């Protein structure tokens, strides 16, 4: 990556989308970079918070800690760390979206299908978290302390130092601690995180990086699902935002351990080979309560969704003791460089990857009946803990993915560049009850025409092949998604590529798309059932501007509009906003350079979901709304700064879940952060 001012909101070049280093203008897809500076300005401290503030990414919040993220109408499940695919597990909440951003340099988002990079061509987006490395040959670092609403306290240290006199071996340590309550009654979260990495120049052409990452997240009284949305007469409930279904004894604890290594070998001036390897283990243990019921307005008593099936089916939820471990091993080896043909310079990248993921989870479940809770209007978390029965094996599956891939960027003429590539993937999953194996070749083609030194236009195509983790009402996994992804766009680069703009038009055609039924899978401890929809088409337009307007002014602005329908013209995932606008900016005052001010707004249009219930079809609806954030930072001395943030300035009440429960977003909140750099 080329050097640029540390306070920029973008980067001048990236390998996102193709593994070939180039400017964003040269990539024939829509790309967003969220830099470390923007994360610090906006106080984006988890991956989930980064995605909520990224163009064309929407969130569906299941409860206090679990969320699904979508782009262009479809769920995002392509996640990477330093270019190596990792796995997102929403059902068991293994902490993927809770990854602390203090450990990462930036986040790169490529919208549209990225099968060339990840082995599966999901047309939503691919998220790549780029780790911090030891880049300094002298001792430097910073420490910070933050205090905010709901008793939040957060402490972070980021230190770099050479380990040898010549600086050829360097180390970086990032560590932190956070403790906070919530607007939700009884909720508390405690988080500890650490990353240590050593970067070594083994010679003039060889670099080795090795590191270890640890995160521990302990949550007391988390919710499992939201508040009951519907009354038995079909009317919708409304609650104080502090209301929670979590009992006093509920908890959800997670521990993440990762080791990783990168070896880079350069050959002459134009070629290099890169080997990435990682091993991660995520363990969790939780005891929580899930409420799935309708409310009788007369007395507040809960009525179960299956009570009309007869005696014994009148349960209104349950308590679950869930635990388990996920192990992931991954290798990625590739080479990239340039070559000359017909008197012109071209680029080539080729490689292979292997990953193995094992999920082994245990569960114990007990139904809850109406009389045990009493009137929900009076529920305050004082609910007796279950006399737990022994856990049984709930899930044991192993997924293998092997891939070979290659791509070349051919300069057909001085202003015209063609990118051609393909990825062959062998995907196999073995579960307790069945095995499935698929082979697929994902082609990729992109054409970029440089109009002049600042403007270019592009077109790209890739096929879609995406295995799914969603299950239908019988508990069977849905077949892989297949289809095609088309994109046309216009890009520009300014300020030596410090500022980029993108205008993109896309069309996505898919079969076997998972669409929520709004009801749980029977006997699944609350897991939502999905159905496969064929002939799904998503089409839309998006615009983004990101980077430095001037040396003192940083801006990210984006707007998008799309339509997603099945083959009968029905809206697909209408719980997701079709139109969104997101903006955040910072400005350092020339007349008072110690002072930086800024803020932003996220706006989305109306969303809804129709849910079939024993009492009829009910529509959940959230009108359009805007969230406004502000921040200011003052450089008190050369080394010490103070920053204040306010989120949801106008204290907007909004619902982040359009299914059978209500999950309110965060009310207005404040924080102040002191940072000392040395």
C-alpha positions, 0 to 999 in steps of 0.5 A, a space after each residue: 500500500 502506498 504511503 499517505 497521510 495518516 488522517 486520511 479516510 481512504 488508501 491510495 492502493 489495495 489488493 481488494 477483489 483481485 489480490 493484485 495491488 492497484 488503485 481503486 480506480 483500476 478495480 472493476 467493482 465497487 470498493 469501500 475502505 474504512 481506515 483506522 482514522 475514520 474508525 477512531 473519529 467515529 468510534 467504530 470499535 467492533 466489526 458490526 459498527 464498521 458495517 453499520 456505517 458502510 455504504 449499502 450494508 444493512 443490519 437485522 439485529 436478532 437480539 442484544 448481541 447477534 446481528 446479520 448484515 446484508 448488501 444489495 439485498 442479500 446476507 453477507 457471509 464472506 469474511 476475511 482476515 488479511 485475505 484469508 476467508 474466515 467464518 461467520 456464525 450467527 446461530 451461536 454468536 461466536 463473536 465474529 462481528 464483535 471482533 475489536 477494531 483496535 487490532 486492525 489497520 482498516 477494513 476493506 469492503 468489495 460489493 458484489 460477488 467475489 468468488 475469485 477471492 473467497 472461493 464462493 461467489 456471494 453477490 452481497 459483499 466481501 469483508 476483509 479485516 487487515 491486521 496491524 503490523 510492526 512497521 516502525 523501526 523506532 519505539 512509538 505508540 499510544 494509550 487511550 482511556 474512554 468513558 461513556 454512557 451506561 458506565 462504559 470504560 475502555 482502555 487501549 494500548 498500541 505499542 511498536 518497538 524494534 527488537 534489533 538495533 538495525 530494526 530488521 526485527 520489529 514487534 507490535 502489541 495491542 491490548 485493551 479492556 472494556 466494561 460497559 452496561 447497556 440501555 437494556 436492563 441488567 445487561 453488562 459486557 466485559 471484554 479483554 483483547 490482545 494481539 502480539 505480532 513480530 515482523 522480521 526482514 530475514 533478508 533483502 527479499 524475505 519478510 516473515 510475520 507471526 502473531 497471536 490474537 486473544 479475545 475474551 467477551 463475557 456478557 451478563 444478562 444478554 437477550 436471546 431474541 427480542 421483545 414479543 411484538 404481537 398481541 393476540 388481537 393483531 396489534 403491535 406492542 411498544 415498550 420502553 427501550 430498557 425492557 429486556 427478556 433476559 433473566 438475572 442469571 443469563 450469561 454468554 461467554 466467548 474466548 477466541 485464540 488465533 495464531 497466524 503467519 505470513 511469509 513473503 518472498 520477493 523475486 527481483 523487482 516485479 514478482 513475489 510469493 505470499 504464504 498465509 496460514 492461520 489456526 483459530 479456536 473459538 469456545 463459548 458457553 451460555 445460559 439464556 432464555 428465549 421468549 417466543 409468544 404473543 401477548 394477551 393485552 387484557 392481562 399480559 399473559 403470554 400465548 405460545 405460537 403452537 398452543 392450538 396444536 393441543 396439550 403440551 404445545 402451549 410453551 412460550 419459549 425456553 431456556 437454553 444451555 449451549 456450549 461448544 467450540 469452532 476450529 478453523 485451519 486455513 492456508 493460502 499460497 499465491 504469487 503475483 507480479 508483472 510480465 511483458 507481452 507484445 511490448 506492454 506490461 501486464 499483471 498476473 496472479 495465481 495460487 491455491 488455498 485450503 481451509 477446514 472448519 469444524 463446529 461441535 456444539 452441545 445444547 440443553 433445552 427446557 420449555 417455558 410455560 405461561 404460568 412460569 412467567 406470569 404477566 409479561 407486563 411485570 417481568 423484571 428478570 427475576 426468573 428461577 434458573 432451570 434445573 438443567 438436564 445434561 447437554 446433548 450434541 446439537 451440531 457436529 459438522 466439518 467443512 472442507 474447501 480447496 481452491 485453485 485460482 488465477 487472474 491476469 490484468 492485460 493492458 490491451 491499449 494504453 487506456 484499456 485494461 482487461 482482467 480475466 480470472 477463474 477459481 475452481 473450488 471443491 467444497 464438502 460438508 460432513 454433518 451428523 446426518 448427511 454429507 454434501 460435496 460440490 465442485 464449481 468453477 467461478 469465472 471472473 471478467 472485468 474491463 476498465 477504460 481510462 477516460 483520462 488521468 482522473 476518470 475511468 469506466 468499467 464493466 465486470 461479470 462473475 458467476 455466483 456459487 454460495 453454499 448456505 448455512 441457513 436451514 428450512 423448516 424441516 431442519 435441512 440445509 438449503 442447496 447452494 445459491 447459483 447465479 450471475 453478477 453484472 456491474 457497470 460503473 464510473 470511477 474517479 481518483 483525485 488528490 493522488 488517489 487520496 479521494 475516490 468516487 464510484 458510481 455503480 449500476 448492478 444486476 444480480 440473478 440468483 436461484 435458491 436464495 434464502 428468505 426468512 419465514 419469520 418463524 423458528 425451526 421447531 425444536 431448534 432453540 429459536 433458529 429462524 427457518 428459511 425458504 429457498 426462492 428461485 428467480 431472484 433478481 436484485 438491481 440497483 445503483 449506488 454512489 460513493 465518495 471517500 477520502 480527502 477533499 483537502 488536507 484538512 477535510 475528510 469525507 465519506 458519502 454514499 447513497 444507494 437504491 435497489 430493488 430485489 424481487 423473486 420470479 413472481 414480483 414479490 419483494 425479497 427480504 423487505 425487512 431491508 431498506 431499499 434506499 440508504 444514505 450514509 455520510 461522515 466527515 471531519 474538518 480540521 480548522 485552519 484558523 485553529 489547527 488543534 481543533 477537529 470537528 465532524 459528524 455524520 448521518 445515516 438515513 434509511 427508508 421504510 421497511 416491513 415484514 409480513 408474518 403468518 401467525 395463528 391469528 392472521 397475517 401481521 405486518 411489522 413496519 419501521 418508517 424511514 429514519 435518520 441517525 445523527 452523530 457528532 464528534 470533536 477532537 482537541 489537540 491539547 498538547 503535541 502528544 495529548 488529545 481529547 475527543 468527544 462523541 455523541 451518537 443518535 443526537 436526537 434520541 431517535 427510537 427505532 426497531 432493528 428487527 422486522 420479524 416476530 420480536 422487537 429489538 430497539 436500537 441504541 438511544 442517544 449516548 456520549 463518550 469522551 476519550 483521552 489519547 496520549 501518543 509517544 
